[in-house]
């Protein structure tokens, strides 16, 4: 094979240079596209989280407003003044308000933190509610709201069905952090508590109410539809929403292979360390 002419050498040099520049441009462009996609995904997740967070805050604020309206009723104030004899009509009225307001619990305590009325069968009373930090704040004269973890024994006191709803057996999950327990027995509540004032301006009790999040599918489905606008991909919802109690899914619309909700599955140890 003969030597390349000067013109051919120039041609091949230019071809090589253009090829290198082209490959470099493709790599840089691809990297930029990937970075842009990742950034847009992060921004989208941040926005979605903000929407969900605002929704939960609105529910808590609505709970505080509802409780304050109830606590301001004269019939409730009169009942607290004679806490040893809560009339049946007050019990019926508050139980109806609990159901109408979407609360799983609605409980009345006196100024010492002793429960004098529950609105869910079997209507236990007489125990202390001072282990709840929201109630302690309400007894200081301030309305309070937030997420509260309620142990199983207290759930049984709050009313029938709550301990059973909160109980979630752990599902064996690959790469999950080792855990000696076999199930989640406590309940996570969106809860609020407000002081009840006498006409003379003294705190005479506390009214608190809350919604149990364990297995509360209506909540996560509503947030999903609100955030993702009911979009679907291959016949399935575009996004999912999960509430974790520690590292366990207590309510979710993530599905298992059989189509059931992935309640009781746990996050990987990596996610637990980085996020939780």
Phi and psi in degrees as GROMACS dihedral restraints (atoms count N, CA, C in turn):
[ dihedral_restraints ]
;  ai    aj    ak    al  type     phi  dphi    fc
    3     4     5     6     1   -73.8    20    10
    4     5     6     7     1   165.5    20    10
    6     7     8     9     1   -68.1    20    10
    7     8     9    10     1   147.1    20    10
    9    10    11    12     1   -72.2    20    10
   10    11    12    13     1   142.7    20    10
   12    13    14    15     1   -72.5    20    10
   13    14    15    16     1   164.5    20    10
   15    16    17    18     1   -58.6    20    10
   16    17    18    19     1   -40.4    20    10
   18    19    20    21     1   -63.7    20    10
   19    20    21    22     1   -40.7    20    10
   21    22    23    24     1   -66.3    20    10
   22    23    24    25     1   -39.4    20    10
   24    25    26    27     1   -61.3    20    10
   25    26    27    28     1   -46.1    20    10
   27    28    29    30     1   -58.6    20    10
   28    29    30    31     1   -42.7    20    10
   30    31    32    33     1   -60.9    20    10
   31    32    33    34     1   -47.5    20    10
   33    34    35    36     1   -69.5    20    10
   34    35    36    37     1   -35.1    20    10
   36    37    38    39     1   -61.6    20    10
   37    38    39    40     1   -47.3    20    10
   39    40    41    42     1   -63.4    20    10
   40    41    42    43     1   -40.2    20    10
   42    43    44    45     1   -61.8    20    10
   43    44    45    46     1   -43.4    20    10
   45    46    47    48     1   -63.9    20    10
   46    47    48    49     1   -45.1    20    10
   48    49    50    51     1   -62.7    20    10
   49    50    51    52     1   -45.1    20    10
   51    52    53    54     1   -63.7    20    10
   52    53    54    55     1   -39.1    20    10
   54    55    56    57     1   -64.0    20    10
   55    56    57    58     1   -45.0    20    10
   57    58    59    60     1   -61.8    20    10
   58    59    60    61     1   -45.6    20    10
   60    61    62    63     1   -62.1    20    10
   61    62    63    64     1   -41.2    20    10
   63    64    65    66     1   -62.7    20    10
   64    65    66    67     1   -45.6    20    10
   66    67    68    69     1   -62.7    20    10
   67    68    69    70     1   -42.7    20    10
   69    70    71    72     1   -61.2    20    10
   70    71    72    73     1   -43.3    20    10
   72    73    74    75     1   -63.2    20    10
   73    74    75    76     1   -40.1    20    10
   75    76    77    78     1   -63.5    20    10
   76    77    78    79     1   -44.0    20    10
   78    79    80    81     1   -63.6    20    10
   79    80    81    82     1   -45.7    20    10
   81    82    83    84     1   -63.9    20    10
   82    83    84    85     1   -44.1    20    10
   84    85    86    87     1   -63.2    20    10
   85    86    87    88     1   -42.7    20    10
   87    88    89    90     1   -63.2    20    10
   88    89    90    91     1   -43.5    20    10
   90    91    92    93     1   -60.8    20    10
   91    92    93    94     1   -42.7    20    10
   93    94    95    96     1   -63.6    20    10
   94    95    96    97     1   -41.0    20    10
   96    97    98    99     1   -63.4    20    10
   97    98    99   100     1   -45.4    20    10
   99   100   101   102     1   -60.7    20    10
  100   101   102   103     1   -45.1    20    10
  102   103   104   105     1   -61.4    20    10
  103   104   105   106     1   -41.2    20    10
  105   106   107   108     1   -63.9    20    10
  106   107   108   109     1   -43.8    20    10
  108   109   110   111     1   -62.4    20    10
  109   110   111   112     1   -44.8    20    10
  111   112   113   114     1   -62.1    20    10
  112   113   114   115     1   -42.5    20    10
  114   115   116   117     1   -65.5    20    10
  115   116   117   118     1   -41.7    20    10
  117   118   119   120     1   -63.7    20    10
  118   119   120   121     1   -38.3    20    10
  120   121   122   123     1   -64.7    20    10
  121   122   123   124     1   -43.3    20    10
  123   124   125   126     1   -63.0    20    10
  124   125   126   127     1   -42.7    20    10
  126   127   128   129     1   -63.2    20    10
  127   128   129   130     1   -40.2    20    10
  129   130   131   132     1   -64.6    20    10
  130   131   132   133     1   -42.8    20    10
  132   133   134   135     1   -63.5    20    10
  133   134   135   136     1   -42.1    20    10
  135   136   137   138     1   -61.6    20    10
  136   137   138   139     1   -41.4    20    10
  138   139   140   141     1   -65.5    20    10
  139   140   141   142     1   -44.4    20    10
  141   142   143   144     1   -61.4    20    10
  142   143   144   145     1   -42.1    20    10
  144   145   146   147     1   -64.2    20    10
  145   146   147   148     1   -38.0    20    10
  147   148   149   150     1   -65.3    20    10
  148   149   150   151     1   -40.1    20    10
  150   151   152   153     1   -62.0    20    10
  151   152   153   154     1   -47.5    20    10
  153   154   155   156     1   -62.8    20    10
  154   155   156   157     1   -42.0    20    10
  156   157   158   159     1   -63.2    20    10
  157   158   159   160     1   -44.0    20    10
  159   160   161   162     1   -64.1    20    10
  160   161   162   163     1   -37.7    20    10
  162   163   164   165     1   -62.7    20    10
  163   164   165   166     1   -45.2    20    10
  165   166   167   168     1   -65.2    20    10
  166   167   168   169     1   -38.8    20    10
  168   169   170   171     1   -63.0    20    10
  169   170   171   172     1   -39.4    20    10
  171   172   173   174     1   -64.2    20    10
  172   173   174   175     1   -38.5    20    10
  174   175   176   177     1   -64.1    20    10
  175   176   177   178     1   -40.0    20    10
  177   178   179   180     1   -66.6    20    10
  178   179   180   181     1   -42.2    20    10
  180   181   182   183     1   -63.3    20    10
  181   182   183   184     1   -40.2    20    10
  183   184   185   186     1   -63.7    20    10
  184   185   186   187     1   -37.7    20    10
  186   187   188   189     1   -62.9    20    10
  187   188   189   190     1   -42.5    20    10
  189   190   191   192     1   -62.4    20    10
  190   191   192   193     1   -44.2    20    10
  192   193   194   195     1   -61.8    20    10
  193   194   195   196     1   -46.0    20    10
  195   196   197   198     1   -60.0    20    10
  196   197   198   199     1   -46.0    20    10
  198   199   200   201     1   -65.5    20    10
  199   200   201   202     1   -39.3    20    10
  201   202   203   204     1   -63.8    20    10
  202   203   204   205     1   -38.7    20    10
  204   205   206   207     1   -64.2    20    10
  205   206   207   208     1   -40.6    20    10
  207   208   209   210     1   -69.5    20    10
  208   209   210   211     1   -41.7    20    10
  210   211   212   213     1   -66.7    20    10
  211   212   213   214     1   -20.0    20    10
  213   214   215   216     1   -87.2    20    10
  214   215   216   217     1    -5.0    20    10
  216   217   218   219     1   -71.8    20    10
  217   218   219   220     1   135.3    20    10
  219   220   221   222     1   -62.0    20    10
  220   221   222   223     1   -35.6    20    10
  222   223   224   225     1   -63.7    20    10
  223   224   225   226     1   -33.5    20    10
  225   226   227   228     1   -72.5    20    10
  226   227   228   229     1   -41.7    20    10
  228   229   230   231     1   -61.4    20    10
  229   230   231   232     1   -43.9    20    10
  231   232   233   234     1   -63.1    20    10
  232   233   234   235     1   -37.7    20    10
  234   235   236   237     1   -64.7    20    10
  235   236   237   238     1   -38.3    20    10
  237   238   239   240     1   -68.3    20    10
  238   239   240   241     1   -31.6    20    10
  240   241   242   243     1   -65.3    20    10
  241   242   243   244     1   -29.2    20    10
  243   244   245   246     1  -123.1    20    10
  244   245   246   247     1    62.4    20    10
  246   247   248   249     1   -63.2    20    10
  247   248   249   250     1   -15.1    20    10
  249   250   251   252     1   -77.7    20    10
  250   251   252   253     1   -12.1    20    10
  252   253   254   255     1  -138.6    20    10
  253   254   255   256     1    73.0    20    10
  255   256   257   258     1   -72.7    20    10
  256   257   258   259     1   123.3    20    10
  258   259   260   261     1   -73.1    20    10
  259   260   261   262     1   151.8    20    10
  261   262   263   264     1   -59.1    20    10
  262   263   264   265     1   -33.5    20    10
  264   265   266   267     1   -68.8    20    10
  265   266   267   268     1   -32.0    20    10
  267   268   269   270     1   -67.6    20    10
  268   269   270   271     1   -43.0    20    10
  270   271   272   273     1   -61.0    20    10
  271   272   273   274     1   -44.9    20    10
  273   274   275   276     1   -64.6    20    10
  274   275   276   277     1   -43.2    20    10
  276   277   278   279     1   -62.3    20    10
  277   278   279   280     1   -47.1    20    10
  279   280   281   282     1   -68.3    20    10
  280   281   282   283     1   -36.4    20    10
  282   283   284   285     1   -64.7    20    10
  283   284   285   286     1   -39.8    20    10
  285   286   287   288     1   -64.7    20    10
  286   287   288   289     1   -40.5    20    10
  288   289   290   291     1   -65.7    20    10
  289   290   291   292     1   -35.8    20    10
  291   292   293   294     1   -60.0    20    10
  292   293   294   295     1   -46.8    20    10
  294   295   296   297     1   -66.9    20    10
  295   296   297   298     1   -44.2    20    10
  297   298   299   300     1   -63.0    20    10
  298   299   300   301     1   -33.5    20    10
  300   301   302   303     1   -86.2    20    10
  301   302   303   304     1    -6.1    20    10
  303   304   305   306     1    79.2    20    10
  304   305   306   307     1    18.3    20    10
  306   307   308   309     1   -84.0    20    10
  307   308   309   310     1   144.2    20    10
  309   310   311   312     1   -86.7    20    10
  310   311   312   313     1   -27.9    20    10
  312   313   314   315     1  -132.7    20    10
  313   314   315   316     1   144.9    20    10
  315   316   317   318     1  -148.0    20    10
  316   317   318   319     1   111.4    20    10
  318   319   320   321     1  -131.4    20    10
  319   320   321   322     1   142.2    20    10
  321   322   323   324     1  -112.2    20    10
  322   323   324   325     1   128.6    20    10
  324   325   326   327     1  -120.0    20    10
  325   326   327   328     1   155.8    20    10
  327   328   329   330     1   -86.6    20    10
  328   329   330   331     1  -175.8    20    10
  330   331   332   333     1   -71.1    20    10
  331   332   333   334     1   -12.1    20    10
  333   334   335   336     1   -92.2    20    10
  334   335   336   337     1    -1.8    20    10
  336   337   338   339     1    85.3    20    10
  337   338   339   340     1    15.7    20    10
  339   340   341   342     1   -92.5    20    10
  340   341   342   343     1   133.6    20    10
  342   343   344   345     1   -70.5    20    10
  343   344   345   346     1   125.8    20    10
  345   346   347   348     1  -113.5    20    10
  346   347   348   349     1   -14.1    20    10
  348   349   350   351     1  -158.3    20    10
  349   350   351   352     1   126.3    20    10
  351   352   353   354     1  -112.9    20    10
  352   353   354   355     1   153.1    20    10
  354   355   356   357     1  -112.8    20    10
  355   356   357   358     1    20.0    20    10
  357   358   359   360     1  -131.7    20    10
  358   359   360   361     1   131.0    20    10
  360   361   362   363     1   -54.0    20    10
  361   362   363   364     1   145.4    20    10
  363   364   365   366     1   -89.1    20    10
  364   365   366   367     1    22.7    20    10
  366   367   368   369     1    61.9    20    10
  367   368   369   370     1    47.4    20    10
  369   370   371   372     1   -63.6    20    10
  370   371   372   373     1   147.8    20    10
  372   373   374   375     1  -150.1    20    10
  373   374   375   376     1   172.0    20    10
  375   376   377   378     1    97.6    20    10
  376   377   378   379     1   -15.7    20    10
  378   379   380   381     1   -86.0    20    10
  379   380   381   382     1   168.7    20    10
  381   382   383   384     1   -90.8    20    10
  382   383   384   385     1   144.5    20    10
  384   385   386   387     1  -113.9    20    10
  385   386   387   388     1    17.0    20    10
  387   388   389   390     1   -74.8    20    10
  388   389   390   391     1    -7.5    20    10
  390   391   392   393     1   -75.9    20    10
  391   392   393   394     1   -11.6    20    10
  393   394   395   396     1   -88.5    20    10
  394   395   396   397     1   118.6    20    10
  396   397   398   399     1   -64.0    20    10
  397   398   399   400     1   -28.4    20    10
  399   400   401   402     1   -67.4    20    10
  400   401   402   403     1   -37.2    20    10
  402   403   404   405     1   -69.7    20    10
  403   404   405   406     1   -38.4    20    10
  405   406   407   408     1   -60.0    20    10
  406   407   408   409     1   -39.7    20    10
  408   409   410   411     1   -68.3    20    10
  409   410   411   412     1   -39.9    20    10
  411   412   413   414     1   -64.5    20    10
  412   413   414   415     1   -35.4    20    10
  414   415   416   417     1   -68.3    20    10
  415   416   417   418     1   -14.6    20    10
  417   418   419   420     1   -91.7    20    10
  418   419   420   421     1     2.8    20    10
  420   421   422   423     1    96.2    20    10
  421   422   423   424     1    13.4    20    10
  423   424   425   426     1  -121.8    20    10
  424   425   426   427     1   134.1    20    10
  426   427   428   429     1   -68.5    20    10
  427   428   429   430     1   143.8    20    10
  429   430   431   432     1  -142.8    20    10
  430   431   432   433     1   150.4    20    10
  432   433   434   435     1  -151.9    20    10
  433   434   435   436     1   159.4    20    10
  435   436   437   438     1   162.1    20    10
  436   437   438   439     1  -168.3    20    10
  438   439   440   441     1   -96.8    20    10
  439   440   441   442     1   128.7    20    10
  441   442   443   444     1  -127.5    20    10
  442   443   444   445     1   133.3    20    10
  444   445   446   447     1   -92.9    20    10
  445   446   447   448     1   123.6    20    10
  447   448   449   450     1  -112.1    20    10
  448   449   450   451     1   122.4    20    10
  450   451   452   453     1   -66.9    20    10
  451   452   453   454     1   161.4    20    10
  453   454   455   456     1   -56.6    20    10
  454   455   456   457     1   -44.0    20    10
  456   457   458   459     1   -61.9    20    10
  457   458   459   460     1   -37.9    20    10
  459   460   461   462     1   -71.6    20    10
  460   461   462   463     1   -33.6    20    10
  462   463   464   465     1   -60.6    20    10
  463   464   465   466     1   -39.3    20    10
  465   466   467   468     1   -65.2    20    10
  466   467   468   469     1   -33.8    20    10
  468   469   470   471     1   -71.1    20    10
  469   470   471   472     1   -36.0    20    10
  471   472   473   474     1   -67.1    20    10
  472   473   474   475     1   -28.1    20    10
  474   475   476   477     1   154.3    20    10
  475   476   477   478     1   162.0    20    10
  477   478   479   480     1   -66.2    20    10
  478   479   480   481     1   144.2    20    10
  480   481   482   483     1    88.2    20    10
  481   482   483   484     1   -18.7    20    10
  483   484   485   486     1   -73.2    20    10
  484   485   486   487     1   -43.9    20    10
  486   487   488   489     1   -63.3    20    10
  487   488   489   490     1   -37.1    20    10
  489   490   491   492     1   -68.7    20    10
  490   491   492   493     1   -39.2    20    10
  492   493   494   495     1   -66.9    20    10
  493   494   495   496     1   -35.9    20    10
  495   496   497   498     1   -76.5    20    10
  496   497   498   499     1   -25.4    20    10
  498   499   500   501     1   -69.0    20    10
  499   500   501   502     1   119.8    20    10
  501   502   503   504     1  -132.5    20    10
  502   503   504   505     1   107.9    20    10
  504   505   506   507     1   -64.6    20    10
  505   506   507   508     1   139.9    20    10
  507   508   509   510     1   -72.1    20    10
  508   509   510   511     1   137.8    20    10
  510   511   512   513     1   -99.8    20    10
  511   512   513   514     1   131.8    20    10
  513   514   515   516     1   -55.9    20    10
  514   515   516   517     1   121.6    20    10
  516   517   518   519     1  -127.9    20    10
  517   518   519   520     1   126.3    20    10
  519   520   521   522     1   -56.6    20    10
  520   521   522   523     1   137.6    20    10
  522   523   524   525     1    66.9    20    10
  523   524   525   526     1    13.0    20    10
  525   526   527   528     1   -74.6    20    10
  526   527   528   529     1   153.8    20    10
  528   529   530   531     1   -67.4    20    10
  529   530   531   532     1   135.4    20    10
  531   532   533   534     1   -56.4    20    10
  532   533   534   535     1   139.4    20    10
  534   535   536   537     1  -143.8    20    10
  535   536   537   538     1   128.1    20    10
  537   538   539   540     1   -71.7    20    10
  538   539   540   541     1   -27.1    20    10
  540   541   542   543     1   -74.0    20    10
  541   542   543   544     1   156.4    20    10
  543   544   545   546     1  -106.4    20    10
  544   545   546   547     1   -10.4    20    10
  546   547   548   549     1  -160.1    20    10
  547   548   549   550     1   158.4    20    10
  549   550   551   552     1   -93.0    20    10
  550   551   552   553     1   123.7    20    10
  552   553   554   555     1  -111.5    20    10
  553   554   555   556     1   -17.2    20    10
  555   556   557   558     1   -83.1    20    10
  556   557   558   559     1   161.5    20    10
  558   559   560   561     1  -114.9    20    10
  559   560   561   562     1   143.0    20    10
  561   562   563   564     1  -101.8    20    10
  562   563   564   565     1   125.8    20    10
  564   565   566   567     1  -116.6    20    10
  565   566   567   568     1   142.2    20    10
  567   568   569   570     1   -86.1    20    10
  568   569   570   571     1   114.4    20    10
  570   571   572   573     1  -135.3    20    10
  571   572   573   574     1   152.9    20    10
  573   574   575   576     1  -140.4    20    10
  574   575   576   577     1   153.7    20    10
  576   577   578   579     1  -142.1    20    10
  577   578   579   580     1   139.3    20    10
  579   580   581   582     1  -133.8    20    10
  580   581   582   583     1   150.1    20    10
  582   583   584   585     1   -75.5    20    10
  583   584   585   586     1   150.8    20    10
  585   586   587   588     1  -107.5    20    10
  586   587   588   589     1   124.9    20    10
  588   589   590   591     1  -105.3    20    10
  589   590   591   592     1   144.1    20    10
  591   592   593   594     1   -79.8    20    10
  592   593   594   595     1   169.0    20    10
  594   595   596   597     1   -64.4    20    10
  595   596   597   598     1   -22.8    20    10
  597   598   599   600     1   -87.0    20    10
  598   599   600   601     1     1.3    20    10
  600   601   602   603     1    89.4    20    10
  601   602   603   604     1    18.8    20    10
  603   604   605   606     1  -102.8    20    10
  604   605   606   607     1   146.2    20    10
  606   607   608   609     1   -75.8    20    10
  607   608   609   610     1   122.7    20    10
  609   610   611   612     1  -115.9    20    10
  610   611   612   613     1    -0.5    20    10
  612   613   614   615     1   171.8    20    10
  613   614   615   616     1  -173.6    20    10
  615   616   617   618     1  -138.3    20    10
  616   617   618   619     1   139.9    20    10
  618   619   620   621     1  -116.4    20    10
  619   620   621   622     1   125.1    20    10
  621   622   623   624     1  -130.3    20    10
  622   623   624   625     1   151.5    20    10
  624   625   626   627     1  -150.9    20    10
  625   626   627   628     1   157.4    20    10
  627   628   629   630     1  -166.5    20    10
  628   629   630   631     1   164.6    20    10
  630   631   632   633     1  -115.7    20    10
  631   632   633   634     1   130.1    20    10
  633   634   635   636     1   -76.5    20    10
  634   635   636   637     1   128.8    20    10
  636   637   638   639     1   -86.8    20    10
  637   638   639   640     1   -26.3    20    10
  639   640   641   642     1   -57.3    20    10
  640   641   642   643     1   124.1    20    10
  642   643   644   645     1    61.2    20    10
  643   644   645   646     1    21.9    20    10
  645   646   647   648     1   -86.2    20    10
  646   647   648   649     1    80.2    20    10
  648   649   650   651     1   -71.1    20    10
  649   650   651   652     1   -29.4    20    10
  651   652   653   654     1   -60.1    20    10
  652   653   654   655     1   -38.8    20    10
  654   655   656   657     1   -64.3    20    10
  655   656   657   658     1   -52.2    20    10
  657   658   659   660     1   -69.1    20    10
  658   659   660   661     1   -33.5    20    10
  660   661   662   663     1   -68.2    20    10
  661   662   663   664     1   -37.7    20    10
  663   664   665   666     1   -65.7    20    10
  664   665   666   667     1   -44.4    20    10
  666   667   668   669     1   -63.8    20    10
  667   668   669   670     1   -42.3    20    10
  669   670   671   672     1   -58.7    20    10
  670   671   672   673     1   -47.9    20    10
  672   673   674   675     1   -66.6    20    10
  673   674   675   676     1   -32.5    20    10
  675   676   677   678     1   -71.9    20    10
  676   677   678   679     1   -40.5    20    10
  678   679   680   681     1   -77.5    20    10
  679   680   681   682     1   -45.5    20    10
  681   682   683   684     1  -100.8    20    10
  682   683   684   685     1     4.7    20    10
  684   685   686   687     1    55.4    20    10
  685   686   687   688     1    35.6    20    10
  687   688   689   690     1    59.0    20    10
  688   689   690   691     1    25.6    20    10
  690   691   692   693     1   -69.0    20    10
  691   692   693   694     1   148.9    20    10
  693   694   695   696     1  -131.8    20    10
  694   695   696   697     1   151.4    20    10
  696   697   698   699     1  -131.9    20    10
  697   698   699   700     1   119.5    20    10
  699   700   701   702     1    53.9    20    10
  700   701   702   703     1    41.2    20    10
  702   703   704   705     1    82.3    20    10
  703   704   705   706     1    -2.3    20    10
  705   706   707   708     1  -115.4    20    10
  706   707   708   709     1   152.5    20    10
  708   709   710   711     1   -53.3    20    10
  709   710   711   712     1   141.5    20    10
  711   712   713   714     1   -66.6    20    10
  712   713   714   715     1   -37.0    20    10
  714   715   716   717     1  -128.0    20    10
  715   716   717   718     1   171.1    20    10
  717   718   719   720     1  -134.4    20    10
  718   719   720   721     1   156.7    20    10
  720   721   722   723     1  -131.0    20    10
  721   722   723   724     1   134.7    20    10
  723   724   725   726     1  -134.7    20    10
  724   725   726   727     1   140.6    20    10
  726   727   728   729     1  -108.4    20    10
  727   728   729   730     1   123.9    20    10
  729   730   731   732     1  -101.4    20    10
  730   731   732   733     1   138.1    20    10
  732   733   734   735     1  -110.4    20    10
  733   734   735   736     1   108.2    20    10
  735   736   737   738     1    59.4    20    10
  736   737   738   739     1  -116.6    20    10
  738   739   740   741     1  -110.7    20    10
  739   740   741   742     1    17.7    20    10
  741   742   743   744     1  -112.3    20    10
  742   743   744   745     1   135.4    20    10
  744   745   746   747     1   -73.1    20    10
  745   746   747   748     1   115.5    20    10
  747   748   749   750     1  -102.0    20    10
  748   749   750   751     1   -19.0    20    10
  750   751   752   753     1  -156.9    20    10
  751   752   753   754     1   138.1    20    10
  753   754   755   756     1  -165.6    20    10
  754   755   756   757     1   160.6    20    10
  756   757   758   759     1  -114.8    20    10
  757   758   759   760     1    14.0    20    10
  759   760   761   762     1   -67.6    20    10
  760   761   762   763     1   135.1    20    10
  762   763   764   765     1  -107.6    20    10
  763   764   765   766     1   147.1    20    10
  765   766   767   768     1   -83.7    20    10
  766   767   768   769     1   176.8    20    10
  768   769   770   771     1   -60.1    20    10
  769   770   771   772     1   -30.0    20    10
  771   772   773   774     1   -85.0    20    10
  772   773   774   775     1     3.5    20    10
  774   775   776   777     1    90.3    20    10
  775   776   777   778     1    -7.6    20    10
  777   778   779   780     1   -81.2    20    10
  778   779   780   781     1   162.0    20    10
  780   781   782   783     1   -71.7    20    10
  781   782   783   784     1   143.8    20    10
  783   784   785   786     1   -83.2    20    10
  784   785   786   787     1    46.1    20    10
  786   787   788   789     1   -67.0    20    10
  787   788   789   790     1   134.4    20    10
  789   790   791   792     1    91.9    20    10
  790   791   792   793     1   -12.4    20    10
  792   793   794   795     1   -74.3    20    10
  793   794   795   796     1   157.7    20    10
  795   796   797   798     1  -124.9    20    10
  796   797   798   799     1   158.2    20    10
  798   799   800   801     1   -77.1    20    10
  799   800   801   802     1   159.9    20    10
  801   802   803   804     1   -68.6    20    10
  802   803   804   805     1   159.8    20    10
  804   805   806   807     1   -62.9    20    10
  805   806   807   808     1   -31.6    20    10
  807   808   809   810     1   -64.6    20    10
  808   809   810   811     1   -46.2    20    10
  810   811   812   813     1   -65.3    20    10
  811   812   813   814     1   -39.1    20    10
  813   814   815   816     1   -58.6    20    10
  814   815   816   817     1   -45.7    20    10
  816   817   818   819     1   -70.5    20    10
  817   818   819   820     1   -38.0    20    10
  819   820   821   822     1   -81.3    20    10
  820   821   822   823     1   -34.6    20    10
  822   823   824   825     1  -109.8    20    10
  823   824   825   826     1   -47.9    20    10
